[in-house]
Amino acid sequence: MQKTYYDPADLKKFGAIREWNQELGDKFFEYYNSVFEEGSLSAREKSLIALAVSHTVQCPYCIDAYTHDGLQRGVTKEEMMEALHVAAAIRGGASLVHGVQMMNKMNKLDG
């Protein structure tokens, strides 16, 4: 049996964050749930965005949740993988573009 720091069963306990601060927990979930309602973007599109962001922030609970949610909303495995590659490209590009900061600093130090 594989051991991991993250217990997939903990995802079902997400609502328990209200227990130690009901007011803030309720406010968070009110906001969270309203974000995923149909709007200018469909719930399906939002689920796919959430899956991509989940990979970027490396949240295994979110990856599990939005893989499942996406499947329920008809998102294909090809769409999921493409979204993951978009997230990876943005993440990689963000790292690389910060190389300009290093270059600027080196140019000042080499002055």
Phi, psi and omega per residue, in radians:
M1 nan 2.293 -3.117
Q2 -1.382 2.300 3.079
K3 -1.732 2.482 3.106
T4 -2.528 2.661 3.102
Y5 -1.093 -0.648 -3.128
Y6 -1.565 2.188 3.082
D7 -1.723 1.990 -3.126
P8 -0.919 -0.490 3.120
A9 -1.143 -0.385 -3.137
D10 -1.172 -0.416 3.116
L11 -0.993 -0.642 3.137
K12 -1.201 -0.239 -3.127
K13 -1.648 0.092 -3.071
F14 -0.902 -0.743 -3.136
G15 -1.079 -0.315 -3.124
A16 -1.194 -0.207 3.114
I17 -1.108 -0.259 3.070
R18 -1.243 -0.424 -2.979
E19 -1.024 -0.642 -3.078
W20 -1.678 -0.123 3.021
N21 -2.817 1.512 -3.060
Q22 -1.014 -0.791 -3.067
E23 -1.077 -0.884 -3.120
L24 -1.225 -0.640 3.080
G25 -1.064 -0.789 3.119
D26 -1.088 -0.735 3.126
K27 -1.099 -0.735 3.126
F28 -1.064 -0.877 -3.078
F29 -1.178 -0.541 3.060
E30 -1.104 -0.797 3.107
Y31 -1.132 -0.871 -3.097
Y32 -0.979 -0.849 -3.126
N33 -1.153 -0.649 -3.135
S34 -1.219 -0.563 3.108
V35 -1.052 -0.642 -3.055
F36 -1.585 0.071 3.047
E37 -1.259 2.749 3.065
E38 -1.002 2.426 3.110
G39 -2.726 -2.398 3.049
S40 -1.091 -0.535 3.023
L41 -1.831 2.542 3.089
S42 -1.299 2.812 3.071
A43 -1.060 -0.585 3.094
R44 -1.114 -0.810 3.126
E45 -1.116 -0.712 3.133
K46 -1.131 -0.640 3.103
S47 -1.116 -0.725 3.123
L48 -1.166 -0.716 3.064
I49 -1.076 -0.786 -3.140
A50 -1.059 -0.674 3.114
L51 -1.122 -0.776 3.129
A52 -1.109 -0.799 3.117
V53 -1.106 -0.651 3.121
S54 -0.991 -0.678 3.095
H55 -1.227 -0.664 -3.127
T56 -1.140 -0.721 3.130
V57 -1.553 -0.014 3.063
Q58 0.971 0.922 3.121
C59 -1.816 1.814 -3.107
P60 -1.093 -0.570 3.101
Y61 -1.111 -0.782 -3.131
C62 -1.160 -0.690 3.114
I63 -1.057 -0.803 3.091
D64 -1.043 -0.860 -3.054
A65 -1.101 -0.794 -3.044
Y66 -1.496 -0.276 2.925
T67 -1.188 -0.826 3.120
H68 -1.099 -0.835 -3.123
D69 -1.060 -0.768 3.132
G70 -1.064 -0.757 3.103
L71 -1.036 -0.732 3.121
Q72 -1.126 -0.474 -3.113
R73 -1.662 0.116 3.068
G74 1.498 0.252 3.077
V75 -1.272 2.302 -3.108
T76 -1.487 2.840 3.109
K77 -1.124 -0.558 3.104
E78 -1.172 -0.712 3.096
E79 -1.145 -0.709 3.119
M80 -1.076 -0.791 -3.120
M81 -1.157 -0.678 3.106
E82 -1.117 -0.732 3.093
A83 -1.083 -0.687 3.103
L84 -1.090 -0.716 3.114
H85 -1.166 -0.622 3.054
V86 -1.074 -0.819 3.127
A87 -1.058 -0.748 3.141
A88 -1.127 -0.695 3.136
A89 -1.139 -0.732 3.112
I90 -1.150 -0.779 3.126
R91 -1.070 -0.799 3.120
G92 -1.149 -0.751 3.119
G93 -1.093 -0.682 3.118
A94 -1.107 -0.683 3.084
S95 -1.130 -0.804 -3.089
L96 -1.190 -0.693 -3.116
V97 -1.148 -0.455 3.058
H98 -1.234 -0.201 3.017
G99 -1.063 -0.426 3.068
V100 -1.071 -0.639 3.091
Q101 -1.055 -0.789 3.121
M102 -1.080 -0.768 -3.122
M103 -1.107 -0.749 3.094
N104 -1.046 -0.781 -3.127
K105 -1.125 -0.788 3.122
M106 -1.071 -0.716 3.130
N107 -1.100 -0.649 3.092
K108 -1.212 -0.745 -3.117
L109 -1.213 -0.626 3.128
D110 -1.313 -0.399 -3.103
G111 0.020 nan nan
